[in-house]
Amino acid sequence: MPINVKVSNAVKDHILYAYNLLGYKVDFYPIVTGRSIKLTEIGELDAEAVRISIIETSVKNLLRVPTLLGRGTLELYCLPNIVCDTSVLEQKDNLIGVISGTNITSAYMKNKGASVYHIPSNLVLSQLLNLKRLNYILSLSVNNENRNNIVGIDKSKYQVIPLKQFEAFHYVHKKHKSLVPYLASSLEQAISALGKIEMKFD
C-alpha cells in the first residue's frame, strides 16, 4: 500500500506496525505535501501517513483514521524588531509566507486580509525568512521544542506567536473505507507497543 510520508521515523514505525498487524506491506514516498494530497485525493496513492485535520475542509475522498497521532501549534514567525501580533495577518500591505497546496498554513490565511506568498518547499520558506526576504511566515511546531518546526529554523532568533492548536491523524482514500476501524485499532496497538509518537519534522 503506497503511502506518502515526510515525517519522523517514529511515525513510520507506528504506521508500519499498524499495517503489518493487518497483513499489509507499506511503501513510503517522500512527496511535497500539496502534491501528495492531490495524488491521494484522486486515488493514485492509498493514504497520507500523517496530516493535520484541517485538510478535511478541502478534500472529499480522504477519510480520517480516528486515532490521534499528535498535536501541535500553528505559529506566526516574525523578524526581530517589527510588529508581531495577530493584527499583521489582517493588514493588506503585509506579505505572509506559507507552504503552497492543501495545508493548514494556506487554509489559515484564506480569509485573512494580508497578502500571501505561496512557497513550494519548507526549506525555501525558511531561507526567505533567514535572508529577510520575508518579514513573516507561518509554520507548524510539535512537542514545544525549539527547532521542532516544519521549516527547521531556530525559534530563538525570531518573534514567534502561537495562532492555533492542531491535531494530526492518518488518512486513507475512501476506497479503503472498510479498513478504517481496523486501522484505528491497530494504530492504538502500535502506540501501546511502541509508545506515544514523538512527532518530529525530518
Long-range contacts (C-beta under 8 A, 24 or more apart in sequence): 1-25, 1-26, 1-27, 1-46, 1-47, 2-26, 2-27, 2-29, 2-45, 2-46, 2-47, 3-27, 3-28, 3-29, 3-45, 3-46, 3-47, 3-48, 3-49, 4-28, 4-29, 4-30, 4-31, 4-36, 4-39, 4-40, 4-45, 4-47, 4-48, 4-49, 5-29, 5-30, 5-48, 5-49, 5-50, 6-30, 6-31, 6-33, 6-202, 7-49, 7-50, 7-199, 7-200, 7-201, 7-202, 8-198, 8-199, 8-200, 8-201, 8-202, 9-202, 10-194, 10-197, 10-198, 10-199, 10-200, 11-49, 11-50, 11-69, 11-197, 11-199, 12-49, 13-190, 13-194, 14-69, 14-187, 14-190, 14-191, 14-194, 14-197, 15-49, 15-50, 15-170, 15-187, 15-190, 17-186, 17-189, 17-190, 17-193, 17-194, 18-170, 18-183, 18-186, 18-187, 18-189, 18-190, 19-183, 19-186, 21-186, 21-189, 21-190, 22-179, 22-182, 22-183, 22-186, 32-101, 32-120, 32-121, 33-99, 33-101, 33-102, 33-103, 34-99, 34-100, 34-101, 34-102, 34-103, 34-120, 35-101, 37-62, 37-101, 37-102, 37-103, 38-101, 38-102, 40-171, 40-173, 41-173, 43-173, 43-175, 45-173, 46-172, 46-173, 46-175, 46-176, 47-170, 47-171, 47-172, 47-173, 47-176, 48-170, 48-171, 48-172, 49-170, 50-168, 50-169, 50-170, 50-199, 51-168, 51-169, 51-171, 52-103, 52-104, 52-140, 52-166, 52-167, 52-168, 53-166, 53-167, 53-168, 53-169, 54-103, 54-104, 54-107, 54-108, 54-166, 55-102, 55-103, 55-104, 55-171, 57-107, 58-102, 58-107, 59-102, 61-173, 61-174, 62-171, 62-172, 62-173, 62-174, 63-171, 63-172, 63-173, 63-174, 63-176, 63-177, 63-180, 64-169, 64-170, 64-171, 65-169, 65-170, 65-171, 65-172, 65-180, 65-183, 65-184, 65-187, 66-169, 66-180, 66-184, 67-169, 67-170, 67-183, 67-184, 67-187, 67-188, 67-191, 68-167, 68-168, 68-169, 69-168, 69-169, 69-170, 69-187, 69-197, 69-199, 70-142, 70-167, 70-168, 70-197, 70-199, 71-142, 71-165, 71-166, 71-167, 71-168, 72-140, 72-141, 72-142, 72-143, 72-165, 72-166, 72-168, 72-199, 73-140, 73-141, 73-142, 73-162, 73-163, 73-164, 73-165, 73-166, 74-104, 74-105, 74-108, 74-138, 74-139, 74-140, 74-162, 74-163, 74-164, 74-165, 74-166, 75-138, 75-139, 75-140, 75-141, 75-149, 75-160, 75-161, 75-162, 75-163, 76-136, 76-137, 76-138, 76-160, 76-161, 76-163, 77-129, 77-136, 77-137, 77-138, 77-139, 77-151, 77-153, 77-155, 77-158, 77-159, 77-160, 78-135, 78-136, 78-158, 78-159, 78-160, 78-161, 79-129, 79-132, 79-135, 79-136, 79-158, 79-159, 80-157, 80-158, 80-159, 82-135, 82-159, 84-136, 84-159, 84-161, 85-161, 86-161, 86-163, 88-114, 88-136, 89-113, 89-114, 90-114, 94-135, 94-136, 95-134, 95-135, 95-136, 96-134, 96-136, 96-137, 96-138, 97-125, 97-128, 97-129, 97-134, 97-136, 97-137, 97-138, 98-125, 98-137, 98-138, 99-125, 99-150, 104-140, 104-164, 104-166, 105-138, 105-139, 105-140, 108-138, 108-163, 108-164, 109-138, 122-150, 122-151, 122-152, 122-201, 123-151, 123-152, 125-151, 126-151, 126-152, 126-153, 129-153, 129-158, 138-163, 140-166, 140-201, 142-199, 142-200, 142-201, 143-198, 143-199, 143-200, 148-200, 148-201, 149-201, 150-201, 152-201, 168-199
